[in-house]
Amino acid sequence: MKKMLFAILVCVFGFFSFVPSAGAEGGHADRAIENALEQVRQIAPDLEKSTNDFFGDAKDALPEMMKPSAADYDGAFKVIRKNGYFVETYRKNGSFSFLQDADGEYWLVPLSYGGEKPAGDIRFMEENGKLTFAGGGRLTDPEYFPFTYERLSESVNRSELIRNEIDEFQVVENLQYRVFYAYLRSGTEEFIIPLDSLLSEAGLIKDTVYAADEFIRKIDEYYDEETDAQKRQEAAAKGEYLYGGGVLTRAETRRLKKAAVAPEVILPAEAKANSRNFMLWIIAALAAAAAGCTVLITRKRTKRDPQG
C-alpha cells in the first residue's frame, strides 16, 4: 500500500513538474511592462510640466475643441521612429535588432476631450534631459489610438506563440508604411503586433501577435517594396517627391505595368471595339451622303415642275 501511495505521489509530482504554470502561460509581458512603466513614472513629472506649460502658453490661441479635459501621464509611452522598408531591412539584418538604431523618438502623452477613451495626444522630444514640444492634436477616430499597456498585455496573453516572458518591447512608428506596431523580444525570438488596421489588407490583424518571419512573409506577399523604391528613385531623379502614405502593393504594380504597355499594344477586345466604331462612322457617312443626294434630286424635280 505504501509503495502504491509513493508511486502515485511521484506521478502527481512529475505531472505538475512538466505542466507549465499559470504564470508561464499568462502575464508574459509583466516584466517588460513594469520596466517601461518605471521609466514612465520617472519622467511623468516632466511630461506633466511640459504639457501644462504648452497649454498654458497656447490657451488663448487654441480653440476650445483643441483644449483637452485630461492627460494620462501613467499611460505615456515612448515611440521609436524608423524609416525603411520592412522586408528589405529585416533581411539585411536578419532580425529587427536594427531598431536599436532609431531614426528618431518621442514621448507620447494620451489626451482626453471629455470622453473616457484617449482622443488625442501631445508629443515631446527628449534631448539632453529636456523635453521639447514635437506635435500632437485630436484624432479623427479615437479607435485609431496607437497603443495602451492594457492592449499589449491582452494581446500577449491571448497569443499561443509566446511561451516565455518578454524581455523587451518597443512601440515603433514605421515612416515608410506610416503604421504603428509593437516589437517584442523573448530570448532570441522576435514578435510583431500591428497596432492599427492599416496592414489588414495584407492579412495582418490589429493587436495580434506574429512571429517576425511570418510578419515579413505576409508583408512581402502583399507589398512590392522593390518597385516602390524604384518609383521613388525615378521621381527623385526628376526632382519630384512621391508624397503619400503606404507602399505599392503587388496588385498596384501589375496595374501600372498594364497601363504602361496599353498605348503600344491593342488587345483583341479593343481591336474589335475599334473596328465596330470605325464601321459606325462609315455607315453614318454613307447615310449622310444618301440624304444629301435625296435633297438634291428633290430640288431638281421641283425646278423642272414647279406645280408638281
C-alpha positions as CSV (number, residue, x, y, z in Angstrom):
1,M,0.0,0.0,0.0
2,K,2.8,2.4,0.9
3,K,4.6,1.6,-2.3
4,M,1.4,2.3,-4.3
5,L,0.9,5.6,-2.5
6,F,4.5,6.6,-3.1
7,A,4.1,5.8,-6.8
8,I,1.0,8.0,-7.0
9,L,2.8,10.9,-5.3
10,V,5.7,10.6,-7.7
11,C,3.4,10.6,-10.7
12,V,1.5,13.6,-9.4
13,F,4.8,15.5,-8.7
14,G,6.1,14.6,-12.2
15,F,2.9,15.7,-13.8
16,F,3.0,19.2,-12.2
17,S,6.7,19.4,-12.9
18,F,6.0,19.2,-16.7
19,V,2.8,21.2,-16.8
20,P,3.6,24.9,-17.4
21,S,2.5,27.1,-14.6
22,A,-0.2,29.8,-15.0
23,G,2.5,32.4,-14.7
24,A,4.4,30.9,-17.6
25,E,1.3,30.7,-19.8
26,G,0.0,34.2,-18.9
27,G,1.4,37.5,-18.0
28,H,4.5,37.1,-20.1
29,A,4.7,40.9,-20.6
30,D,4.7,41.7,-16.9
31,R,8.4,42.3,-16.6
32,A,8.7,44.3,-19.8
33,I,5.7,46.4,-19.0
34,E,6.9,47.0,-15.4
35,N,10.3,48.2,-16.8
36,A,8.5,50.6,-19.2
37,L,6.1,51.9,-16.6
38,E,9.1,52.6,-14.3
39,Q,10.5,54.8,-17.0
40,V,7.1,56.5,-17.3
41,R,7.0,57.1,-13.5
42,Q,10.4,58.7,-13.6
43,I,9.6,61.1,-16.5
44,A,5.9,61.7,-15.7
45,P,6.5,64.9,-13.7
46,D,8.5,66.4,-16.5
47,L,5.8,65.3,-19.0
48,E,3.1,66.9,-16.9
49,K,5.0,70.2,-16.5
50,S,5.8,70.4,-20.3
51,T,2.1,69.6,-21.1
52,N,0.8,72.3,-18.7
53,D,3.4,74.8,-20.0
54,F,2.3,74.2,-23.6
55,F,-1.4,74.5,-23.0
56,G,-0.8,77.4,-20.6
57,D,1.1,79.4,-23.2
58,A,-1.3,78.4,-26.0
59,K,-4.6,78.6,-24.2
60,D,-5.6,81.9,-25.8
61,A,-4.6,80.8,-29.3
62,L,-6.2,77.3,-29.3
63,P,-9.9,76.9,-30.0
64,E,-12.0,75.2,-27.2
65,M,-12.3,71.9,-29.1
66,M,-8.4,71.6,-29.0
67,K,-8.1,72.0,-25.3
68,P,-8.0,68.6,-23.5
69,S,-10.0,67.8,-20.4
70,A,-7.4,65.4,-19.0
71,A,-3.9,63.9,-19.7
72,D,-2.9,60.3,-18.9
73,Y,0.7,60.6,-17.8
74,D,0.7,57.0,-16.4
75,G,-0.3,55.8,-19.9
76,A,2.5,57.8,-21.7
77,F,4.9,55.8,-23.8
78,K,8.0,56.2,-25.9
79,V,7.7,55.8,-29.7
80,I,10.7,54.9,-31.8
81,R,10.6,56.3,-35.4
82,K,12.2,54.1,-38.0
83,N,12.4,54.7,-41.8
84,G,13.0,51.9,-44.3
85,Y,11.1,49.0,-45.8
86,F,10.2,46.1,-43.6
87,V,11.3,43.2,-45.8
88,E,14.5,44.8,-47.2
89,T,15.7,46.0,-43.8
90,Y,14.8,42.7,-42.0
91,R,16.6,40.5,-44.5
92,K,19.6,42.8,-44.5
93,N,19.9,42.5,-40.7
94,G,18.5,39.0,-40.2
95,S,16.3,40.4,-37.4
96,F,14.6,43.5,-36.0
97,S,17.6,44.4,-34.0
98,F,18.1,47.4,-36.2
99,L,15.5,49.1,-34.0
100,Q,18.3,50.0,-31.6
101,D,19.5,52.5,-34.3
102,A,16.4,54.7,-34.2
103,D,15.8,57.5,-36.8
104,G,14.2,59.5,-34.0
105,E,12.0,59.0,-30.9
106,Y,9.4,60.9,-28.9
107,W,7.2,60.6,-25.8
108,L,3.5,60.4,-26.5
109,V,1.0,61.5,-23.8
110,P,-2.6,60.4,-24.3
111,L,-5.2,63.2,-24.0
112,S,-8.9,63.1,-23.4
113,Y,-11.5,65.5,-24.6
114,G,-14.5,64.8,-22.3
115,G,-14.7,61.1,-23.0
116,E,-13.2,58.0,-21.3
117,K,-11.0,56.9,-24.2
118,P,-8.0,58.9,-25.3
119,A,-9.0,61.0,-28.4
120,G,-5.7,62.8,-29.0
121,D,-2.1,63.2,-27.8
122,I,0.7,65.6,-27.2
123,R,4.3,64.6,-28.1
124,F,7.6,65.7,-26.7
125,M,11.2,65.0,-27.9
126,E,13.7,64.3,-25.1
127,E,17.1,65.8,-25.7
128,N,19.8,66.5,-23.2
129,G,17.4,65.9,-20.3
130,K,14.9,68.4,-21.6
131,L,11.5,67.9,-23.3
132,T,10.5,70.0,-26.3
133,F,7.1,70.1,-28.0
134,A,7.0,67.9,-31.1
135,G,3.4,67.9,-32.2
136,G,0.1,66.4,-31.4
137,G,-3.6,67.1,-31.6
138,R,-7.1,65.5,-31.7
139,L,-7.7,62.2,-33.5
140,T,-10.5,62.0,-36.1
141,D,-11.1,58.4,-35.0
142,P,-10.4,57.6,-31.3
143,E,-10.3,53.9,-32.2
144,Y,-7.1,54.6,-34.1
145,F,-5.2,55.5,-30.9
146,P,-1.9,53.6,-31.4
147,F,-1.2,51.9,-28.1
148,T,-2.0,51.2,-24.5
149,Y,-0.2,49.0,-22.0
150,E,-3.5,47.1,-21.3
151,R,-3.9,46.3,-25.0
152,L,-0.3,45.0,-25.1
153,S,-0.9,42.7,-22.1
154,E,-4.2,41.3,-23.6
155,S,-2.5,40.6,-27.0
156,V,0.5,38.9,-25.5
157,N,-1.6,36.8,-23.0
158,R,-4.0,35.8,-25.8
159,S,-1.2,34.6,-28.1
160,E,-0.2,31.0,-28.2
161,L,3.2,31.9,-29.9
162,I,4.9,33.4,-26.8
163,R,5.8,30.8,-24.2
164,N,8.3,32.7,-22.1
165,E,8.5,36.1,-20.5
166,I,9.0,39.2,-22.7
167,D,12.5,40.6,-22.3
168,E,11.9,43.8,-24.3
169,F,9.2,45.6,-26.1
170,Q,9.1,48.9,-28.0
171,V,6.4,50.9,-29.8
172,V,7.6,51.7,-33.3
173,E,6.3,54.1,-36.0
174,N,7.4,52.9,-39.4
175,L,7.7,56.0,-41.5
176,Q,7.8,54.2,-44.9
177,Y,4.4,52.4,-44.2
178,R,3.2,55.0,-41.8
179,V,2.0,52.4,-39.3
180,F,2.5,51.8,-35.6
181,Y,3.5,48.4,-34.3
182,A,4.9,46.8,-31.1
183,Y,8.2,45.0,-31.2
184,L,8.7,42.2,-28.6
185,R,11.7,40.0,-27.9
186,S,11.6,36.8,-25.9
187,G,15.0,35.4,-25.6
188,T,16.2,35.2,-29.2
189,E,12.6,35.1,-30.6
190,E,11.1,38.3,-32.1
191,F,7.4,39.1,-32.4
192,I,5.4,41.9,-34.0
193,I,2.0,43.3,-33.1
194,P,0.3,45.6,-35.6
195,L,-1.3,48.4,-33.6
196,D,-3.6,49.7,-36.2
197,S,-5.6,48.3,-39.1
198,L,-3.6,49.8,-42.0
199,L,-2.0,46.4,-42.7
200,S,-5.2,44.4,-42.6
201,E,-5.4,44.0,-46.4
202,A,-2.1,42.1,-46.1
203,G,-3.8,39.7,-43.6
204,L,-2.2,41.3,-40.6
205,I,-4.8,41.8,-37.9
206,K,-4.6,44.6,-35.3
207,D,-3.5,43.6,-31.8
208,T,-2.5,40.1,-32.9
209,V,1.0,38.7,-32.2
210,Y,3.0,37.5,-35.2
211,A,6.4,35.8,-35.3
212,A,8.8,38.1,-37.1
213,D,9.3,35.8,-40.1
214,E,5.5,35.3,-40.5
215,F,5.0,39.1,-40.4
216,I,7.7,39.6,-43.0
217,R,6.3,36.8,-45.2
218,K,2.8,38.4,-45.3
219,I,4.3,41.9,-46.0
220,D,6.3,40.5,-48.9
221,E,3.4,38.7,-50.4
222,Y,1.2,41.8,-50.5
223,Y,3.5,44.7,-50.9
224,D,6.1,45.3,-53.7
225,E,8.9,47.2,-51.9
226,E,11.4,46.8,-54.8
227,T,9.1,48.6,-57.3
228,D,8.1,51.2,-54.7
229,A,11.7,52.0,-54.1
230,Q,12.4,52.2,-57.8
231,K,9.5,54.6,-58.4
232,R,10.7,56.8,-55.6
233,Q,14.2,56.9,-57.0
234,E,12.9,57.8,-60.5
235,A,10.8,60.6,-59.1
236,A,13.7,61.9,-57.0
237,A,15.9,62.0,-60.2
238,K,13.3,64.2,-61.8
239,G,13.2,66.5,-58.8
240,E,9.7,65.2,-57.8
241,Y,8.5,63.8,-54.5
242,L,6.1,60.9,-54.2
243,Y,4.0,62.1,-51.3
244,G,1.6,59.8,-49.6
245,G,1.5,57.0,-47.0
246,G,2.0,53.4,-47.6
247,V,3.9,51.3,-50.1
248,L,2.9,50.0,-53.6
249,T,1.1,46.7,-53.5
250,R,1.8,43.9,-55.9
251,A,-1.7,44.4,-57.4
252,E,-0.9,48.1,-58.0
253,T,2.4,47.2,-59.6
254,R,0.5,44.9,-62.1
255,R,-1.9,47.7,-62.9
256,L,1.0,50.1,-63.5
257,K,2.7,47.6,-65.9
258,K,-0.5,47.1,-67.9
259,A,-1.1,50.9,-68.1
260,A,2.5,51.3,-69.4
261,V,2.0,48.9,-72.3
262,A,-1.6,49.8,-73.2
263,P,-0.8,52.6,-75.7
264,E,1.6,50.3,-77.6
265,V,-0.4,47.0,-77.7
266,I,-4.1,46.8,-78.8
267,L,-5.7,43.9,-77.2
268,P,-8.1,41.7,-79.3
269,A,-11.2,43.0,-77.5
270,E,-10.0,46.6,-78.0
271,A,-9.3,45.9,-81.7
272,K,-12.9,44.6,-82.2
273,A,-14.3,47.7,-80.4
274,N,-12.2,50.0,-82.6
275,S,-13.4,48.1,-85.7
276,R,-17.1,48.4,-84.7
277,N,-16.6,52.2,-84.1
278,F,-15.0,52.6,-87.5
279,M,-17.9,50.8,-89.2
280,L,-20.4,53.1,-87.4
281,W,-18.6,56.1,-88.8
282,I,-18.7,54.7,-92.3
283,I,-22.4,53.9,-92.0
284,A,-23.1,57.4,-90.7
285,A,-21.1,58.9,-93.5
286,L,-23.0,56.9,-96.2
287,A,-26.3,57.8,-94.6
288,A,-25.4,61.5,-94.7
289,A,-24.3,61.2,-98.3
290,A,-27.5,59.4,-99.2
291,A,-29.6,62.1,-97.5
292,G,-27.7,64.8,-99.4
293,C,-28.3,63.1,-102.7
294,T,-32.1,62.8,-102.0
295,V,-32.3,66.5,-101.2
296,L,-30.5,67.4,-104.5
297,I,-32.8,65.1,-106.6
298,T,-35.9,66.6,-104.9
299,R,-34.7,70.2,-105.6
300,K,-34.1,69.4,-109.3
301,R,-37.5,67.9,-109.7
302,T,-39.1,70.9,-108.1
303,K,-37.3,73.2,-110.5
304,R,-38.5,71.2,-113.6
305,D,-42.1,71.0,-112.4
306,P,-42.9,73.9,-110.1
307,Q,-46.6,73.0,-109.9
308,G,-45.9,69.3,-109.4
